[in-house]
Amino acid sequence: MTQKTRAGVAGVLSAAALLTGITAPVATAAPAPGAPRAAQRIPFTAAEVTARDDGSYEVTWKAPGNRHVAVRAGGRTVATGGATGSVTVKGLPAADRQWFTLVPEHGGSLRIADRLIRLEGTSNFRDAGGYRTGDGRWVRMGVVYRSDSLDKLTDADLAKLKRLGLSADYDFRTTSERAAAPDRLPQGVTYVVANVVGDDSPLFSMPETAEEAARLMIDGEKSMVSGAPAKAAYASVFADLSDGDADGLVYHCTAGKDRTGWASATLLTALGVPRETVMKDYLASNDYRAEANAAALAAMPAAQAAVYKPMLDVRAEYLNSGFDEVEEAYGSFAAYERKGLGLDARELHALKAELLVG
């Protein structure tokens, strides 16, 4: 990850040919030492890890055509199953983040972890990866993270992020937000201001009705597509991600759901993740933020809470309005990649090479 890029804003089994009619072995040249091996196709069509409060992990998967799948963690097999599996793994030693490798009978293995990074000072810090693309590849985990505000990180949180390899932080918030709640970061992490909405956005005004609040969120989503500050901010993140050096990068806003949600939606779409999966990732903020949102609403008079709730939610119509704006303003997502995110064909190829496996 280059310093120039971080300065940013204001700051597959490769398909083997089946040969017939051959009656003698065919000699093939061995790859040169250190040469990259052909990627194996990953047969998993679904896979997920969920960490439980009791220290156990639920691991689920689907691997059509495989009669046997081994679940490995800590260098050993901890569970096995068939083409479709759901296992509970207990008794693993404590770890900052527990990784599992799903090893199929045929094809490439898949390394996954629970998407949520459990920190004392955040509720919505999670891995942006771990999703399957339309062509059967997977978005790498442990490289790109998304989060809510980082101002409440504890010393223990900072130590964990240091061990996880966090190296760059893109802050999507406004000047006033940053001044009121400055990020806490591990030493050595590059901090980049990437103000998505600018400092005069109507997003921070208080509507008078729930309907006005929902409209405000929809209009705000559109501004994240076409607004000049948004294009510059998101382009800086994508430039970093496509520079050929995969480091731990996090982008965040205050709640980690709107400005951050559009960043993840565009990243996953650019990588080829289907729209329904992109929507699932976006709407997950409702679950991760459920407790914090409920507490905020409970502290308000009922009438005020009714108006405020649409601004705490993420809703399908919000994200869909962003994709609608892409079509209206650019004509296609491919055009938005070029003109809005600054990704040419070479950079898009580099982004996929950096973040996709299989």
ZIUR-V239773 format. One record per residue. PHI is phi in radians with two decimals (* if undefined). OMEGA is omega in whole degrees, -180 to 180 (NA if undefined). D_CENTER is the distance of its C-alpha to the mean C-alpha in Angstrom with 1 decimal. Layout:
phi = <PHI/PHI>
omega = <OMEGA/OMEGA>
d_center = <D_CENTER/D_CENTER>
This chain:
phi = <*/-1.41/-1.12/-1.06/-1.15/-1.18/-1.16/0.59/-1.47/0.47/1.08/*/*/-1.02/-1.13/-1.39/-1.25/-1.61/-1.72/-2.00/1.38/-1.62/-1.88/-2.39/-1.01/-1.87/-1.29/-2.20/-1.27/-1.28/-1.13/-1.11/-0.95/1.48/-1.24/-1.16/-1.50/-1.11/-1.21/-1.56/-1.14/-1.57/-1.43/-1.30/-1.68/-2.73/-2.89/-2.76/-2.08/-2.20/-1.42/-1.76/-1.13/-1.50/1.58/-1.57/-2.33/-1.72/-2.07/-2.18/-2.82/-2.37/-2.40/-0.94/1.54/-1.96/-1.46/-2.49/-2.31/-1.75/-1.86/-2.00/-2.67/1.08/1.45/-2.46/-1.39/-1.92/-2.92/-2.44/-2.95/-1.83/-1.07/-2.14/-2.47/-2.60/-2.23/-1.91/-1.90/-2.14/1.37/-1.37/-1.13/-1.05/-2.63/-0.99/-2.69/-1.60/-1.74/-2.18/-2.03/-1.58/-1.96/-1.47/-1.11/-2.28/1.70/-1.42/-1.46/-2.31/-1.79/-2.44/-2.59/-1.01/-1.23/-1.33/-1.68/-1.42/-2.20/-1.22/-1.76/-2.43/-2.12/-2.35/-1.57/-2.54/-1.25/-1.43/-1.72/1.48/-2.04/-1.58/-1.52/-1.12/-1.71/1.63/-1.57/-2.24/-1.37/-1.01/-1.73/1.46/-2.07/-2.11/-2.17/-2.21/-2.73/-1.53/-1.01/-1.88/-1.35/-1.80/-1.06/-1.49/-1.06/-1.13/-1.07/-1.07/-1.14/-1.12/-1.12/-1.09/-1.20/-1.35/1.57/-1.13/-2.23/-2.53/-2.27/-1.79/-1.73/-1.47/-1.43/-1.34/-1.04/-1.17/-1.10/-1.17/-1.19/-1.32/-2.55/-1.11/-1.09/-1.84/-2.36/-1.10/-1.04/1.66/-1.39/-1.36/-1.79/-2.22/-1.38/-2.42/-1.15/-1.30/-1.81/1.39/-1.72/-2.14/-1.28/-1.25/-1.01/-1.77/-1.55/-1.75/-1.25/-1.76/-2.35/-1.10/-1.15/-1.13/-1.13/-1.12/-1.13/-1.07/-1.19/-1.15/-1.13/-1.11/-1.08/-1.12/-1.17/-1.27/-1.64/-1.82/-1.18/-1.04/-1.06/-1.14/-1.07/-1.16/-1.14/-1.19/-1.07/-1.17/-1.17/-1.18/-1.08/-1.14/-1.19/-1.77/-1.53/1.53/-2.31/-1.35/-2.07/-1.33/-2.09/-2.16/-2.14/-2.76/-2.19/-1.54/-1.67/1.27/-2.28/-1.78/-1.06/-1.23/-1.08/-1.22/-1.03/-1.21/-1.08/-1.26/-1.09/-1.13/-1.13/-1.07/-1.45/1.71/-1.32/-1.05/-1.04/-1.14/-1.27/-1.03/-1.13/-1.06/-1.11/-1.10/-1.25/-1.07/-1.04/-1.07/-1.35/-1.14/-1.77/-1.00/-1.15/-1.14/-1.14/-1.09/-1.15/-1.12/-1.22/-1.15/-1.45/-1.86/-1.03/-0.95/-1.12/-1.19/-1.07/-1.10/-1.30/-1.38/-0.96/-1.04/-1.45/-1.54/-1.33/-1.96/-2.31/-0.98/-1.16/-1.16/-1.11/-1.06/-1.15/-1.15/-1.18/-1.10/-1.14/-1.01/-1.13/-1.25/-1.51/-2.10/1.62/-2.86/-1.19/-1.06/-1.20/-1.12/-0.97/-1.28/-1.56/-1.63/-1.77/1.25/-1.76/-1.53/-1.05/-1.14/-1.23/-1.15/-1.08/-1.13/-1.06/-1.21/-1.12/-1.31/-1.99/-1.91/-2.21/1.78>
omega = <-171/178/179/-180/-177/177/169/-179/-179/-156/NA/NA/166/-171/-179/180/177/-176/179/177/-180/-176/179/178/179/-180/177/-179/177/178/178/178/179/-180/-179/178/177/-179/175/176/178/-172/-176/176/175/177/-178/174/176/178/179/-179/-179/179/177/-179/171/-180/180/180/169/-180/-177/178/179/179/-175/174/176/176/-176/177/179/177/179/177/-177/178/176/177/-178/-176/174/-176/172/-176/174/-178/-179/171/178/178/-180/-180/174/179/-177/-180/176/174/177/-175/-178/175/180/176/-175/178/-177/-179/-175/177/172/-176/-177/171/-174/179/-180/-173/178/174/-170/177/-176/180/178/-176/180/179/180/178/180/180/172/175/-178/176/-178/174/177/-179/-176/180/175/-174/166/-174/-177/-176/-176/179/177/176/178/176/-179/179/179/-180/176/-180/179/175/177/-176/-179/-178/177/-175/-176/-171/178/179/-178/177/-179/-179/-178/-176/-177/180/165/-174/173/178/178/178/178/-178/-178/173/-180/-174/-173/-172/-177/-174/179/-176/175/180/-174/173/-178/179/-177/179/177/179/177/180/179/178/178/180/179/179/178/178/179/-180/178/177/-170/-177/-179/178/-179/-179/180/-178/-178/178/-180/178/-178/176/179/-177/-177/-175/174/-179/-174/174/178/-177/174/169/-175/169/-179/179/-180/-174/-175/176/177/179/178/177/-180/179/180/179/-178/178/178/-180/177/178/-178/-176/-178/176/177/179/179/179/-180/-176/-180/177/177/180/-177/-177/-174/-177/-180/179/-180/179/180/-179/-179/-179/-178/168/-174/-178/179/180/180/178/-173/-174/179/-180/175/-178/155/-176/-178/-178/177/-179/180/179/176/178/175/179/176/-179/-176/-174/-174/180/-180/177/178/178/177/177/-177/-170/-178/-176/177/-177/171/-175/-179/-179/177/176/180/179/-179/178/-178/-166/-180/175/179/NA>
d_center = <18.1/21.1/22.7/23.5/19.9/18.9/21.8/20.1/20.7/23.5/23.1/22.9/25.2/26.1/28.5/31.9/35.0/37.3/40.8/43.9/47.5/46.9/49.6/49.0/46.0/44.2/43.6/40.1/39.4/37.2/34.2/35.0/34.0/30.5/29.7/26.3/26.7/25.8/22.5/23.1/21.8/19.6/21.4/18.9/18.1/16.3/15.4/14.0/15.0/16.0/17.7/20.9/22.8/25.7/23.8/23.5/20.6/20.4/19.3/19.4/19.4/21.2/22.8/25.5/28.5/28.1/30.6/29.2/25.9/25.9/23.4/23.5/22.6/24.3/26.2/27.8/27.6/27.0/27.1/27.9/27.8/28.3/26.5/24.9/24.4/23.5/24.6/24.7/24.7/26.7/28.4/25.7/26.3/24.2/21.2/18.5/16.1/17.6/16.6/18.1/19.2/20.3/23.3/24.8/28.4/27.6/24.8/22.0/20.4/16.8/15.3/13.0/12.8/12.3/8.7/10.5/11.9/15.3/16.8/20.0/19.2/15.9/15.0/11.4/9.8/7.1/5.0/1.3/4.5/7.8/8.6/11.9/13.0/16.3/18.2/17.3/15.0/11.8/8.5/9.3/8.2/9.5/8.8/5.9/5.5/6.0/9.5/12.8/15.9/16.7/20.4/21.3/19.9/22.8/24.3/23.0/19.4/20.0/21.5/18.7/16.1/18.8/19.1/15.4/15.8/14.2/15.9/14.7/14.0/13.7/15.4/15.3/18.3/21.9/24.7/26.1/22.9/22.5/26.2/26.3/23.4/22.7/19.9/20.9/19.5/20.6/23.3/22.3/18.9/19.1/18.8/18.3/19.3/17.5/19.2/17.7/20.6/23.5/26.0/28.0/25.5/27.0/23.8/25.3/28.6/29.7/30.6/33.6/32.6/29.6/29.9/29.8/26.7/24.9/26.2/25.0/21.4/21.8/23.5/20.9/18.2/20.5/21.1/17.5/18.3/21.8/22.5/23.4/21.6/18.3/18.8/19.7/16.8/14.0/16.2/16.4/12.7/12.8/16.1/14.8/12.1/14.9/17.7/17.8/17.2/14.0/13.8/11.6/10.2/9.1/9.5/11.1/14.0/16.4/15.1/11.3/11.7/13.5/13.0/9.5/9.1/10.6/8.7/5.5/8.3/10.0/7.7/7.3/10.9/12.1/11.0/13.1/11.1/13.7/14.0/14.6/11.4/9.6/12.0/11.5/8.0/9.6/12.7/11.4/12.0/15.6/15.7/14.1/16.3/19.3/21.5/21.0/21.5/24.6/26.1/25.8/27.5/30.1/31.2/32.1/35.1/34.5/35.0/32.6/29.9/30.3/29.7/26.8/24.8/23.4/21.9/20.2/18.9/16.1/18.0/17.6/20.2/18.3/15.4/18.1/20.1/17.5/17.7/21.4/21.7/20.1/22.9/25.6/24.9/24.0/25.2/22.2/18.5/19.8/22.0/19.3/17.4/20.7/22.0/19.2/16.6/19.3/18.2/21.3/21.6/21.8/18.6/16.7/18.2/17.3/13.6/13.8/16.0/13.8/10.6/12.3/14.7/17.7>
